[in-house]
Amino acid sequence: MGDTKRADFYDGPAHDYLRYWDGRDYENAAERIALDRLLRGQHFAHAVDVGGGYGRLSTQLYRYADRVTLAEPSTRQLDIAARVNPALETVQAQAADLPFTDGSVDLVTMIRVMHHLPDPRPELAEIARVLDPIGLAILEVANLGHFRNRLRHPRTPAGPVDIRSPENRHDDEIPFVNHNVRTVRAQLAEVGLSVERTLSVSNFRSATLKKLVPQRMLLRLERAAQPTLAPILFGPSIFLLLRKH
């Protein structure tokens, strides 16, 4: 999350990000499946989870890294992290201004942050700056061109689209945008990051499906769908595995 206004959004008691995940077990599990798929067989010295809230996914990175740091701008989220993940290393930082030296981090993840960034280029450049020349990054993109959107709008705009209702679009509120993944790929190339692998994630994110289909079956389908549906950018969430050029 790239500025103070965005950080402050998650500091208020009305925005309990810990409770936000109540009833979202499928989405949480789908993202963990994607991380494991992209990182399987890898090991890193230092992983940084950028904008990771209270560290929901940070602790999973311990499977793959000797050291894990949660870099999060929100004081409230860091306080929750200290309570629920007391062993997790944390630092208060904006995604566009990370307190790490050039090339010093060999794994960077940024999950569920892009949908708050209408112009993510400063944050993407910062990931490229801190990433080790032989390191990896994982970027999650809120996908404007997902299947249900394409049914409603066959032509996907190149730029980000604010998905808030008109009555909720206030300058003092945090943005909520979906991105054209092809545009994001071009932005990544501009800062020296190339896409090595793509996954389509949370493909069955539907309140109706979650009521009708047992979660075990949904997750079995999700595992099969993530690589299979990636070429058509099917799902609402796209995971990109990145490496420096």
BASE-248502 format. One record per residue (C-alpha): residue in one letter; x, y, z; chain. Coordinates in steps of 0.2 Angstrom, whole numbers, plus 5000, padded with zeros to 4 digits. Layout:
BEGIN
('A', (X, Y, Z), 'A')
...
END
This chain:
BEGIN
('M', (5000, 5000, 5000), 'A')
('G', (5009, 5015, 4993), 'A')
('D', (5004, 5030, 5004), 'A')
('T', (4999, 5036, 5021), 'A')
('K', (4980, 5037, 5017), 'A')
('R', (4980, 5019, 5011), 'A')
('A', (4989, 5014, 5027), 'A')
('D', (4977, 5024, 5038), 'A')
('F', (4962, 5015, 5030), 'A')
('Y', (4967, 4999, 5039), 'A')
('D', (4970, 5008, 5055), 'A')
('G', (4952, 5012, 5060), 'A')
('P', (4942, 5000, 5070), 'A')
('A', (4929, 4999, 5056), 'A')
('H', (4941, 4989, 5046), 'A')
('D', (4945, 4973, 5055), 'A')
('Y', (4956, 4964, 5042), 'A')
('L', (4957, 4949, 5054), 'A')
('R', (4938, 4947, 5054), 'A')
('Y', (4937, 4950, 5036), 'A')
('W', (4944, 4932, 5033), 'A')
('D', (4929, 4924, 5042), 'A')
('G', (4920, 4914, 5030), 'A')
('R', (4933, 4916, 5017), 'A')
('D', (4942, 4899, 5020), 'A')
('Y', (4941, 4894, 5002), 'A')
('E', (4950, 4910, 4996), 'A')
('N', (4963, 4909, 5009), 'A')
('A', (4966, 4891, 5005), 'A')
('A', (4967, 4895, 4986), 'A')
('E', (4980, 4908, 4989), 'A')
('R', (4991, 4896, 5000), 'A')
('I', (4989, 4883, 4986), 'A')
('A', (4996, 4895, 4973), 'A')
('L', (5011, 4900, 4984), 'A')
('D', (5015, 4882, 4987), 'A')
('R', (5014, 4878, 4969), 'A')
('L', (5025, 4893, 4964), 'A')
('L', (5038, 4890, 4978), 'A')
('R', (5039, 4871, 4979), 'A')
('G', (5057, 4866, 4979), 'A')
('Q', (5064, 4883, 4982), 'A')
('H', (5074, 4890, 4997), 'A')
('F', (5078, 4908, 5001), 'A')
('A', (5088, 4917, 5013), 'A')
('H', (5076, 4932, 5016), 'A')
('A', (5058, 4934, 5011), 'A')
('V', (5048, 4950, 5012), 'A')
('D', (5029, 4950, 5012), 'A')
('V', (5025, 4967, 5006), 'A')
('G', (5008, 4974, 5012), 'A')
('G', (5004, 4958, 5020), 'A')
('G', (4992, 4965, 5033), 'A')
('Y', (4993, 4955, 5050), 'A')
('G', (5004, 4942, 5041), 'A')
('R', (4991, 4930, 5035), 'A')
('L', (5002, 4923, 5022), 'A')
('S', (5019, 4928, 5030), 'A')
('T', (5021, 4913, 5041), 'A')
('Q', (5019, 4901, 5026), 'A')
('L', (5035, 4909, 5019), 'A')
('Y', (5044, 4901, 5033), 'A')
('R', (5043, 4884, 5023), 'A')
('Y', (5054, 4892, 5010), 'A')
('A', (5065, 4905, 5019), 'A')
('D', (5077, 4906, 5033), 'A')
('R', (5071, 4924, 5038), 'A')
('V', (5054, 4932, 5034), 'A')
('T', (5049, 4950, 5036), 'A')
('L', (5032, 4957, 5035), 'A')
('A', (5033, 4975, 5028), 'A')
('E', (5016, 4983, 5032), 'A')
('P', (5011, 5002, 5033), 'A')
('S', (4996, 5000, 5045), 'A')
('T', (5000, 5001, 5063), 'A')
('R', (4984, 4992, 5067), 'A')
('Q', (4989, 4977, 5056), 'A')
('L', (5006, 4977, 5064), 'A')
('D', (4999, 4976, 5081), 'A')
('I', (4987, 4962, 5076), 'A')
('A', (5003, 4953, 5069), 'A')
('A', (5012, 4955, 5085), 'A')
('R', (4997, 4947, 5094), 'A')
('V', (4993, 4932, 5082), 'A')
('N', (5011, 4929, 5075), 'A')
('P', (5023, 4935, 5089), 'A')
('A', (5038, 4927, 5081), 'A')
('L', (5036, 4936, 5065), 'A')
('E', (5048, 4950, 5061), 'A')
('T', (5039, 4966, 5056), 'A')
('V', (5043, 4983, 5049), 'A')
('Q', (5032, 4998, 5046), 'A')
('A', (5034, 5003, 5028), 'A')
('Q', (5026, 5008, 5012), 'A')
('A', (5026, 4997, 4997), 'A')
('A', (5034, 5011, 4987), 'A')
('D', (5048, 5015, 5000), 'A')
('L', (5054, 4998, 5007), 'A')
('P', (5068, 4999, 5020), 'A')
('F', (5080, 4987, 5012), 'A')
('T', (5096, 4990, 5002), 'A')
('D', (5097, 4986, 4983), 'A')
('G', (5097, 4968, 4978), 'A')
('S', (5096, 4962, 4997), 'A')
('V', (5080, 4952, 4997), 'A')
('D', (5079, 4935, 4987), 'A')
('L', (5060, 4933, 4989), 'A')
('V', (5047, 4946, 4988), 'A')
('T', (5028, 4943, 4989), 'A')
('M', (5014, 4956, 4987), 'A')
('I', (4997, 4949, 4988), 'A')
('R', (4981, 4958, 4989), 'A')
('V', (4989, 4975, 4987), 'A')
('M', (4988, 4979, 4969), 'A')
('H', (4969, 4982, 4970), 'A')
('H', (4973, 4998, 4981), 'A')
('L', (4985, 5004, 4968), 'A')
('P', (4978, 5013, 4953), 'A')
('D', (4996, 5017, 4947), 'A')
('P', (5007, 5003, 4954), 'A')
('R', (5023, 5008, 4944), 'A')
('P', (5032, 5015, 4960), 'A')
('E', (5028, 4999, 4970), 'A')
('L', (5034, 4988, 4956), 'A')
('A', (5050, 4998, 4953), 'A')
('E', (5053, 4996, 4972), 'A')
('I', (5051, 4977, 4971), 'A')
('A', (5063, 4977, 4957), 'A')
('R', (5076, 4988, 4967), 'A')
('V', (5076, 4977, 4982), 'A')
('L', (5075, 4960, 4973), 'A')
('D', (5092, 4950, 4972), 'A')
('P', (5097, 4948, 4954), 'A')
('I', (5094, 4929, 4955), 'A')
('G', (5079, 4931, 4967), 'A')
('L', (5060, 4929, 4964), 'A')
('A', (5045, 4939, 4967), 'A')
('I', (5026, 4934, 4968), 'A')
('L', (5014, 4947, 4963), 'A')
('E', (4995, 4945, 4964), 'A')
('V', (4984, 4955, 4953), 'A')
('A', (4965, 4959, 4955), 'A')
('N', (4960, 4954, 4937), 'A')
('L', (4949, 4966, 4927), 'A')
('G', (4948, 4953, 4913), 'A')
('H', (4941, 4938, 4924), 'A')
('F', (4928, 4927, 4916), 'A')
('R', (4912, 4935, 4924), 'A')
('N', (4918, 4952, 4919), 'A')
('R', (4921, 4947, 4901), 'A')
('L', (4903, 4941, 4900), 'A')
('R', (4897, 4958, 4905), 'A')
('H', (4911, 4968, 4896), 'A')
('P', (4919, 4959, 4881), 'A')
('R', (4932, 4972, 4879), 'A')
('T', (4944, 4974, 4894), 'A')
('P', (4950, 4992, 4896), 'A')
('A', (4969, 4994, 4896), 'A')
('G', (4969, 5004, 4912), 'A')
('P', (4963, 5001, 4930), 'A')
('V', (4945, 5002, 4933), 'A')
('D', (4938, 5008, 4950), 'A')
('I', (4926, 4994, 4956), 'A')
('R', (4918, 5005, 4970), 'A')
('S', (4900, 5010, 4969), 'A')
('P', (4898, 5028, 4964), 'A')
('E', (4892, 5033, 4981), 'A')
('N', (4907, 5026, 4989), 'A')
('R', (4920, 5035, 4978), 'A')
('H', (4927, 5048, 4989), 'A')
('D', (4944, 5056, 4988), 'A')
('D', (4948, 5052, 5006), 'A')
('E', (4944, 5033, 5004), 'A')
('I', (4956, 5020, 4998), 'A')
('P', (4955, 5015, 4980), 'A')
('F', (4948, 4998, 4975), 'A')
('V', (4953, 4994, 4957), 'A')
('N', (4955, 4979, 4945), 'A')
('H', (4969, 4979, 4933), 'A')
('N', (4972, 4973, 4915), 'A')
('V', (4985, 4959, 4918), 'A')
('R', (4992, 4963, 4901), 'A')
('T', (4995, 4981, 4905), 'A')
('V', (5003, 4975, 4922), 'A')
('R', (5015, 4964, 4912), 'A')
('A', (5020, 4979, 4902), 'A')
('Q', (5023, 4989, 4918), 'A')
('L', (5033, 4975, 4925), 'A')
('A', (5044, 4974, 4910), 'A')
('E', (5047, 4993, 4911), 'A')
('V', (5055, 4990, 4928), 'A')
('G', (5065, 4975, 4923), 'A')
('L', (5054, 4961, 4929), 'A')
('S', (5049, 4947, 4918), 'A')
('V', (5035, 4934, 4921), 'A')
('E', (5041, 4916, 4923), 'A')
('R', (5024, 4908, 4927), 'A')
('T', (5006, 4913, 4929), 'A')
('L', (4992, 4905, 4939), 'A')
('S', (4973, 4909, 4939), 'A')
('V', (4968, 4909, 4957), 'A')
('S', (4951, 4909, 4967), 'A')
('N', (4943, 4902, 4951), 'A')
('F', (4927, 4897, 4960), 'A')
('R', (4925, 4912, 4971), 'A')
('S', (4906, 4912, 4972), 'A')
('A', (4894, 4913, 4987), 'A')
('T', (4882, 4901, 4978), 'A')
('L', (4896, 4888, 4974), 'A')
('K', (4903, 4889, 4992), 'A')
('K', (4886, 4885, 4999), 'A')
('L', (4882, 4871, 4986), 'A')
('V', (4899, 4862, 4984), 'A')
('P', (4909, 4855, 4999), 'A')
('Q', (4925, 4865, 5002), 'A')
('R', (4936, 4850, 4999), 'A')
('M', (4929, 4847, 4982), 'A')
('L', (4931, 4866, 4978), 'A')
('L', (4949, 4865, 4983), 'A')
('R', (4952, 4850, 4973), 'A')
('L', (4945, 4858, 4958), 'A')
('E', (4955, 4874, 4962), 'A')
('R', (4971, 4864, 4962), 'A')
('A', (4968, 4858, 4945), 'A')
('A', (4961, 4874, 4938), 'A')
('Q', (4975, 4886, 4943), 'A')
('P', (4988, 4881, 4929), 'A')
('T', (4975, 4875, 4917), 'A')
('L', (4965, 4892, 4917), 'A')
('A', (4980, 4903, 4918), 'A')
('P', (4982, 4905, 4899), 'A')
('I', (4965, 4913, 4898), 'A')
('L', (4967, 4923, 4914), 'A')
('F', (4950, 4916, 4920), 'A')
('G', (4950, 4919, 4938), 'A')
('P', (4947, 4935, 4948), 'A')
('S', (4965, 4934, 4955), 'A')
('I', (4981, 4931, 4945), 'A')
('F', (4997, 4926, 4953), 'A')
('L', (5013, 4931, 4943), 'A')
('L', (5030, 4923, 4947), 'A')
('L', (5043, 4936, 4943), 'A')
('R', (5062, 4937, 4940), 'A')
('K', (5073, 4951, 4935), 'A')
('H', (5078, 4951, 4916), 'A')
END
